[in-house]
Amino acid sequence: SARRGSETSAAVWPRKLAPVAGPSLVSTGPSLNRGMAVIEGDPADGHVSMILVFLIILAAVGGVYLRIRWQSMSARRLEHTMEVLQQSHDFSVHLVKHFMPSFKVQKYQFRGMTAMSGTLNIAFADLSFTVGSGKRVLEGVTGEIPSSGSICAIMGPSGAGKTTFLNVLCGKATYGKVGGTIRINGAAADFRAAKGMSGFVPQDDIVHEDLTVREQISFSARLRNKAGTTGETIEAITEDVLNVLQLDHIQHSIVGGVDNRRISGGQRKCVNIGLELAAEPTVLFLDEPTTGLDSTSALATMFSLSRMCHLGMTSIMAIHQPRYSLFTLFDTVLLLGKGGRTVYLGSARGAEEYFEGRGFERPAQENPADWLMDVISGEVPNAKIKEFQPGMLPQIWLDHKGEAARSGVDLHAQRGRPMEHSDDYAVLAHKLDEEWNQIDQDGDDAMGANELADLFVRCARIAPGREVISDMMERMAGAGATMVSKSQFLRYLCNLHGDIAKDAASHVEGHHVAAGATAAASPAEGAVGDGQQGSSSPGKSAASERQPPPASAQFATLASRALVQSWRMGKYRAYVLLPSAVMGVVLALLDTHVYEYPLWSVRPLLSLSDLLVICMSVFCLDIFGENRPLLKRECENGMSLAAYFLARASVNFLDMCLIAFSTTAPYFIVRQPQVPYWSFFLPFLLLAFGASGWGYCISTSVSRAHSSFIATVVLALFNGFLHPVGMEVFHTGGFAEGLWSCLSLGRWAIQMHFDTAYRLFRPIPADSALTADEQCLLDANIVVLRSRDFAGVGYWWTGALAMLLIGVVMHCLAFACLSWRHRGQRK
């Protein structure tokens, strides 16, 4: 019978089977049950199992919602706590101003970030860079950035090699040959091996478009701060970054993209910088951070970086023609001429004096920064050299660099006298005594909440609320304090002048170590060649104390982030789920009222499996195909690629279940296949798992612009055109069958469905109850779908194991492709 079906199947596949009189099962077509021995059972069992699957998926979706809701509520509670904390700080500042108006106090104090210990001196000698074509774009750049807590600007006309120099210095110039020497505190250094101490802000604003401003900073802090950093410290660092960049008022706004902008361009630029500040880098490299910003936004951004310099962070940036007020904020300026050669390295205010001393005259109303660019470009005549050419400037610098004027002005010096001396403490104590004694009636030199509130009303003419008073007492005397002594009160007020909060409730852990604190005693010689910038580095010791969290901890953070991002894909998800459900209904109506296949036939399920495979694979293309520059940035910063892949794939499993359910449930309800829904659903779920692996693999192998077309063609070929029904020609046990079995997901899914139908409906073989066409269809199904039983586990389990194996292999291939794409960027 099987042989006869194999020989004749090619000529007798009917598109519609002719109705033949016979017994009927429930309300299906008159010919759908002919030729089968029906097993008695309750038709409602299928609907019960479908409802059970629906409840399981609904519970999973509800769990995700509760998780997102809990994160949102936690963020709101934290925001309220920080508002109370800032209010207590503001009230305290009012009180200090009442007693000593001339004292300098900070409007905001860092509560998570820490000051960097030690000093940092970056020196470079004869740096050069040659691209693959042999052209040298950087040559002989020598100098140093002298101290921690400074801002160094790299300036020059277009094509002068500003970005190239920045990439060479921070170890990102892997696309050519690097020469020269880089040292940190006298020891040969490699910033690539010390990612924990450095950060890089790209020129393009590479951020997560579907996360809020606060979420961006918080997740970056969790991924990049050292292992073991407490959650309270992470949130305190997040709050510090939001305040220093003046983003706290939009912290709950989604960033958005080009087509759906939610925040301004300047705020987006600040978020781009904040992703790096959240890691508390010792050295921050920035590639043109003011590009695209108006002068006011650019100045605000520079003031934020200047505030970070108070903690000892060094900022090195490539910048293009800043305005004068911005130019004066730079401590050191490196000017590069055409060809990538040094024409000046020194203080910003000394640059003008140096070039005027070489014979260049600046007009009275000219912006010094613009004038310097004109000098380097050869647009300004030289009074001392008649045949002046801009190519002479590097040699002029070599001849006169020892005469370069250095202003030595400390642009970050505090204005006003800080409260840090004993006489200041004594003056404040004396003035406080008069008011204190009026409130403290029992004379025990301690105050409770009511007395402290009265003191504020009496002295500062303000009445803080009870929540603010409680927070203030905690900051003065510790958690749970009910009384505050005069000495605790004075110490708290005196600490308001510093950049870092030092009260009893601060979360400072003292974990920030600069490279200078661990530098080797004797400088190590090491040349930078062929892209290698030395191996023995003082940054390694510092970076070893700033190792990011392990892969397991990163997985938890990345999974939490992926849940938030997935939840906000509702509109895109609806564009997939709704058409899938509609197509499921359409296919069920066609298979029930047009084609009228027998219930044991799996031919109707081919179109449904094709639909699910293509929908699932295309849906998964965006999981790893989008935001490749952002993934590259995170990998360069030490993110575990394995943790990222597992987190995204695990979160996407819920979408896999939703798409499989939305496709199969409408079809099941309309066609009534008279089988338990779980046995109908599981093959399609495994089919979706394999299709997701195909989607991941394609998206990590080709560009996003072509991945949709390739996924549709490949999956249509292997699952649609090479469908398992009618492919008995491949059942030769040779290479063709092996290749088909490895590539075709539908081959195994249909085998699972046919095994279920064959066991439940028991179609009668080689009997007059079947027409010739139906007998041929049954024979062909048996030849193809009941011929492979692995180790005696059964046809159903063989199909399940095969699809599971294909899915796992495709996921592994996708990860291999992703790793290969980012092979030079991981830590």
C-alpha positions, 0 to 999 in steps of 0.5 A: 500500500505504501509503495503504491501510494508512493508511485501514484501520489504525484498524479492524484493530489486533489485540490478538493476532495469530492464529497462522498456519503458516509457517517458524520462526526459532529457538524463537520463536512459529510466526507471529513470522517469517512474511512476512520474509526472514531475514538469516543471522547468529549469535543469540549476537551479541546476547548478546555486545554485551549483555555488552559494554555490561554490562562498560562500565557495570560498569567505570564503577561500579567507577571510581566505587567506587575514587574513593570508596574513594580519598577515604575512604582519604585522609581516614583518612590525614589523620586519622592525620596530624592525630592525630600532630600533636596528640600532638606538640603535647600532648607539647610542652605537657607539656614547657613545663608542666614548665619554666614551669607558670604560662605560658598555652599553647593546647590547640589551635592553628589551622594553616589559618585565619589572623588577620585584618589591620586593624580592622573598624568597622560603623556604621549610621544610621536603618536602617528596613525596610518590607514590601510591605503598607506596615507598618514593622517596623524604624525608626530603628536607629542605632549601631555595632559598634566593633571586630574580634574581638567578639560582638554580640547582637541581643535583643528580644521576639518581633516586635521585628525581630531577624531583620529587622535582621540581614537588613538589615545583611547584605543579605538583606532583598530582600523589602521596602524598606530605608532608612538608611545602612550603613558599614564603617570610614567608607565606605558598604558593601554586604555583598552585594557582599562575600560573600567577607568575610561569612558567614550562618548561618540559624536552620534547620540547612540541611546536606547530610544524606547527607554526613559531618561532615568532608565537609560542612566540606571541600567548603564550604572548597573552594568558598568559599576564594579561588582557588588555595588549596592542598589542604593548606591546605583540609584544615588549615582543615577540621581547624581548624573540626572542632576549634574546634567540637568535632566531630573525634570525629564527623567521619566520621559522616553527618549524617542527616535528621529521620527518620534522625538520626545526630548530636545536635541540638547537633552538627548546629547546629555543622555548620551554623555550620561551613559558614560558618567554613570560608570564614574570614569577616571578619564572621559573621551568625547567626540565633538560633544557640542555638535548640533547644539545651540550655544546655550545648550553647548555651554550648559553641557560644558558646565556639567563636565566642569562640575564633574572635574571637581571630582577629579575626572579628566575630560578629553574632547575633540571639538569644532570652533567653540564660542569664546565663553566655551573656549575659556572653560578649557584647561588645555588645548591641543591644536592640530594642523592639516596632516595631523601635526601639532601646532600648539599644546598648552593653556587655552588662554595662552594660545592667543598670546603664543600666536600673536607672538609668532606674528599673527594679529587678531582683530579686536572683535574676533572670537579667539577660537574662530581666529585660531582656526583661521590661523591654522587654515592659513587665512590670517597673514603673518607679519613676520613671515612674508611667504607664510604657509599653514604647513610651517606651523608644526615646525614653528611650534617645535622651534618655540614650544618652550616659549608657549605662555601658560596662564596657570589660571584655575578655572575650577577654583571655588569662588568664596571662602569655604567653611573648612577652617576652625575659625569658620566653625567657631563663627558659625557656632557662636552665631548659632548659640544665640538662636539655639539657646532660645529654642533649647529650653531644657539646656541639654544641647539637643533638639527634637523634631518640633524644636528643630522646626521652630529653629528653622522658622525662627532663623530662616523664616521657613517652615519645613514639613515633618517629612523634611525634618525627619530626613534632615535629622537622619542626615545629621544623626543617622537613621532612626534619630529622634534627637540632634545634638548641637555638634551634629547640627554644626558638622552637618552645616559645615559639610554643605560646602563640599561637592560630595555629601558627607552626612550620616545618610550618604551612600558614598562607598569610596570605591573610585580609584584613579589610575595614578593611585596604582601607578608603578613606581618606575616608568615602564618603556613600551612602544605603541605599534601595529595598533598595540599600545603597550601591555604593562599599564597602571590602568590595569591595576585600577581597572581590576578594582572596577571590574563590571558585574559578572555575566550572571548579574548582567543577565538579570539587569539585561533581562529587566531592561529587555522586559521594559523594552518589550512591554513598550513594543505593544503597537508593533506587536499588535501589527503581528498578532492581529493579522496572524489571527485573521489569517488563522480564521481565513485558513480555517474557513477555507479548510472547513468549507472549501477543501473539505479534507478529512480530519486525519489529513495534515495537508490543511496545516501546511499553510498555517505552519508557513504563516507562523514560520514567516511571521515569527522569523520576521518578528525576530529580525529586530531583536538583534538586527536593530541598534547595532551601533548601541550594541557595539558601544556596550560591548566595548564597555565590557558588557557580556555578549552571552548575557545580552543574547540570553536575556533578549532571547529569553524575554522574546520567548513570551512573544513566541508563545503569543504569536503561536497562540494568536495564529493557532487558537482562531484556526482551532476554534473555527475548524474544530479539529477534534484533538486536544488543543495542547497536542495541536499547539505544542508542535506549532510552539516548537515550530515558532522556536525553530523559526525564531532561531532562523530569524536571529541567525539571519538578522545577525548575519546580514544587514537589517535592510535585506534581512526581511526579504532573505528571511521570507525567501529562505523560510518559504523555501525550506518550510513551504515549497519543500513541504513534507506532504508529497516529498516521499521522493526524499525518503531515500535515506541519503544526503537529500533526506538528511539535508531536508530533515535538518532544514525543514521545520515543517517536516517534523511539525507535520509529523507530530500532527499526523501522529496525533491524528493517526492515533486518535482517528485510526484511518482504515488503510486499503479499504473500500471506505476510502476513495482512490485519491484519499487512499493515495493521500493516506499512503503518502502521509504514512510513507513520509510521516510515520517512517522516522522513529528515533530510538523508539521514542515514538513519531511524536517525540521524534518530531519534537526532539528534532525541532528542538534540536534545530532551534537550539542549533540555530540559536547557537549559530545566531550567537556565533554570528553575533560574536563574530560581528563584535569579535574585536569589541568585547572585553 
